[in-house]
Amino acid sequence: MGALVWFDEAACEDVAVAGGKGASLAAMAGAGLPVPPGFVVPAGIEHAARFDTDSAEIEFWFTQ
């Protein structure tokens, strides 16, 4: 999983990955409801960006 998870990816419906709002939007998009294309930044990426990595590694993940 990368720094972004798109609504049409199966992992996006996992609340632990996408959060409640992201998972709900992904589920609605999967059900065919009119949801604009979108993505979420997984919770673990934000934590790693704040506590576990240096700025060069953060920039790498967000430019992929």
PyMOL commands that place a pseudoatom at each C-alpha (Angstrom):
pseudoatom trace, name=CA, resn=MET, resi=1, chain=A, elem=C, hetatm=0, pos=[0.000, 0.000, 0.000]
pseudoatom trace, name=CA, resn=GLY, resi=2, chain=A, elem=C, hetatm=0, pos=[1.329, 3.397, -0.909]
pseudoatom trace, name=CA, resn=ALA, resi=3, chain=A, elem=C, hetatm=0, pos=[0.875, 6.831, 0.549]
pseudoatom trace, name=CA, resn=LEU, resi=4, chain=A, elem=C, hetatm=0, pos=[-2.552, 7.136, -1.101]
pseudoatom trace, name=CA, resn=VAL, resi=5, chain=A, elem=C, hetatm=0, pos=[-5.401, 4.639, -1.234]
pseudoatom trace, name=CA, resn=TRP, resi=6, chain=A, elem=C, hetatm=0, pos=[-8.018, 5.342, -3.914]
pseudoatom trace, name=CA, resn=PHE, resi=7, chain=A, elem=C, hetatm=0, pos=[-11.726, 4.802, -3.227]
pseudoatom trace, name=CA, resn=ASP, resi=8, chain=A, elem=C, hetatm=0, pos=[-11.852, 1.978, -5.804]
pseudoatom trace, name=CA, resn=GLU, resi=9, chain=A, elem=C, hetatm=0, pos=[-9.179, -0.069, -3.984]
pseudoatom trace, name=CA, resn=ALA, resi=10, chain=A, elem=C, hetatm=0, pos=[-10.413, -2.827, -1.671]
pseudoatom trace, name=CA, resn=ALA, resi=11, chain=A, elem=C, hetatm=0, pos=[-8.184, -1.611, 1.193]
pseudoatom trace, name=CA, resn=CYS, resi=12, chain=A, elem=C, hetatm=0, pos=[-10.037, 1.704, 1.237]
pseudoatom trace, name=CA, resn=GLU, resi=13, chain=A, elem=C, hetatm=0, pos=[-13.145, 0.071, 2.725]
pseudoatom trace, name=CA, resn=ASP, resi=14, chain=A, elem=C, hetatm=0, pos=[-11.115, -0.924, 5.812]
pseudoatom trace, name=CA, resn=VAL, resi=15, chain=A, elem=C, hetatm=0, pos=[-11.819, 1.582, 8.594]
pseudoatom trace, name=CA, resn=ALA, resi=16, chain=A, elem=C, hetatm=0, pos=[-8.389, 0.919, 10.126]
pseudoatom trace, name=CA, resn=VAL, resi=17, chain=A, elem=C, hetatm=0, pos=[-6.770, 2.033, 6.869]
pseudoatom trace, name=CA, resn=ALA, resi=18, chain=A, elem=C, hetatm=0, pos=[-9.059, 4.755, 5.569]
pseudoatom trace, name=CA, resn=GLY, resi=19, chain=A, elem=C, hetatm=0, pos=[-10.875, 5.977, 8.668]
pseudoatom trace, name=CA, resn=GLY, resi=20, chain=A, elem=C, hetatm=0, pos=[-14.635, 6.060, 8.974]
pseudoatom trace, name=CA, resn=LYS, resi=21, chain=A, elem=C, hetatm=0, pos=[-15.382, 8.761, 6.423]
pseudoatom trace, name=CA, resn=GLY, resi=22, chain=A, elem=C, hetatm=0, pos=[-12.962, 7.371, 3.825]
pseudoatom trace, name=CA, resn=ALA, resi=23, chain=A, elem=C, hetatm=0, pos=[-14.282, 3.830, 4.240]
pseudoatom trace, name=CA, resn=SER, resi=24, chain=A, elem=C, hetatm=0, pos=[-17.872, 5.038, 3.918]
pseudoatom trace, name=CA, resn=LEU, resi=25, chain=A, elem=C, hetatm=0, pos=[-17.101, 6.995, 0.751]
pseudoatom trace, name=CA, resn=ALA, resi=26, chain=A, elem=C, hetatm=0, pos=[-15.305, 3.968, -0.707]
pseudoatom trace, name=CA, resn=ALA, resi=27, chain=A, elem=C, hetatm=0, pos=[-18.284, 1.725, 0.109]
pseudoatom trace, name=CA, resn=MET, resi=28, chain=A, elem=C, hetatm=0, pos=[-20.710, 4.184, -1.511]
pseudoatom trace, name=CA, resn=ALA, resi=29, chain=A, elem=C, hetatm=0, pos=[-18.496, 4.427, -4.606]
pseudoatom trace, name=CA, resn=GLY, resi=30, chain=A, elem=C, hetatm=0, pos=[-18.334, 0.624, -4.753]
pseudoatom trace, name=CA, resn=ALA, resi=31, chain=A, elem=C, hetatm=0, pos=[-22.123, 0.449, -4.572]
pseudoatom trace, name=CA, resn=GLY, resi=32, chain=A, elem=C, hetatm=0, pos=[-22.387, 2.677, -7.635]
pseudoatom trace, name=CA, resn=LEU, resi=33, chain=A, elem=C, hetatm=0, pos=[-23.539, 5.834, -5.870]
pseudoatom trace, name=CA, resn=PRO, resi=34, chain=A, elem=C, hetatm=0, pos=[-22.401, 9.155, -7.361]
pseudoatom trace, name=CA, resn=VAL, resi=35, chain=A, elem=C, hetatm=0, pos=[-19.182, 9.747, -5.430]
pseudoatom trace, name=CA, resn=PRO, resi=36, chain=A, elem=C, hetatm=0, pos=[-16.433, 11.793, -7.114]
pseudoatom trace, name=CA, resn=PRO, resi=37, chain=A, elem=C, hetatm=0, pos=[-13.125, 9.968, -7.616]
pseudoatom trace, name=CA, resn=GLY, resi=38, chain=A, elem=C, hetatm=0, pos=[-11.007, 10.335, -4.506]
pseudoatom trace, name=CA, resn=PHE, resi=39, chain=A, elem=C, hetatm=0, pos=[-8.433, 8.953, -2.149]
pseudoatom trace, name=CA, resn=VAL, resi=40, chain=A, elem=C, hetatm=0, pos=[-7.386, 8.857, 1.491]
pseudoatom trace, name=CA, resn=VAL, resi=41, chain=A, elem=C, hetatm=0, pos=[-3.995, 9.077, 3.156]
pseudoatom trace, name=CA, resn=PRO, resi=42, chain=A, elem=C, hetatm=0, pos=[-3.775, 5.965, 5.352]
pseudoatom trace, name=CA, resn=ALA, resi=43, chain=A, elem=C, hetatm=0, pos=[-3.508, 6.606, 9.080]
pseudoatom trace, name=CA, resn=GLY, resi=44, chain=A, elem=C, hetatm=0, pos=[-0.183, 4.788, 9.349]
pseudoatom trace, name=CA, resn=ILE, resi=45, chain=A, elem=C, hetatm=0, pos=[1.437, 7.047, 6.754]
pseudoatom trace, name=CA, resn=GLU, resi=46, chain=A, elem=C, hetatm=0, pos=[0.602, 10.162, 8.747]
pseudoatom trace, name=CA, resn=HIS, resi=47, chain=A, elem=C, hetatm=0, pos=[2.051, 8.638, 11.907]
pseudoatom trace, name=CA, resn=ALA, resi=48, chain=A, elem=C, hetatm=0, pos=[5.232, 7.588, 10.101]
pseudoatom trace, name=CA, resn=ALA, resi=49, chain=A, elem=C, hetatm=0, pos=[5.559, 11.031, 8.585]
pseudoatom trace, name=CA, resn=ARG, resi=50, chain=A, elem=C, hetatm=0, pos=[5.380, 12.665, 12.002]
pseudoatom trace, name=CA, resn=PHE, resi=51, chain=A, elem=C, hetatm=0, pos=[7.417, 10.267, 14.109]
pseudoatom trace, name=CA, resn=ASP, resi=52, chain=A, elem=C, hetatm=0, pos=[9.400, 7.632, 12.210]
pseudoatom trace, name=CA, resn=THR, resi=53, chain=A, elem=C, hetatm=0, pos=[11.067, 9.208, 9.172]
pseudoatom trace, name=CA, resn=ASP, resi=54, chain=A, elem=C, hetatm=0, pos=[13.174, 12.081, 7.995]
pseudoatom trace, name=CA, resn=SER, resi=55, chain=A, elem=C, hetatm=0, pos=[11.869, 14.752, 5.626]
pseudoatom trace, name=CA, resn=ALA, resi=56, chain=A, elem=C, hetatm=0, pos=[13.519, 13.209, 2.525]
pseudoatom trace, name=CA, resn=GLU, resi=57, chain=A, elem=C, hetatm=0, pos=[11.642, 9.949, 3.023]
pseudoatom trace, name=CA, resn=ILE, resi=58, chain=A, elem=C, hetatm=0, pos=[8.352, 11.769, 3.602]
pseudoatom trace, name=CA, resn=GLU, resi=59, chain=A, elem=C, hetatm=0, pos=[8.832, 13.721, 0.376]
pseudoatom trace, name=CA, resn=PHE, resi=60, chain=A, elem=C, hetatm=0, pos=[9.570, 10.466, -1.475]
pseudoatom trace, name=CA, resn=TRP, resi=61, chain=A, elem=C, hetatm=0, pos=[6.294, 8.832, -0.381]
pseudoatom trace, name=CA, resn=PHE, resi=62, chain=A, elem=C, hetatm=0, pos=[4.144, 11.839, -1.193]
pseudoatom trace, name=CA, resn=THR, resi=63, chain=A, elem=C, hetatm=0, pos=[5.613, 12.339, -4.667]
pseudoatom trace, name=CA, resn=GLN, resi=64, chain=A, elem=C, hetatm=0, pos=[4.989, 8.753, -5.863]
for i in range(1, 64): cmd.bond("trace and resi %d" % i, "trace and resi %d" % (i + 1))
show_as sticks, trace
zoom trace
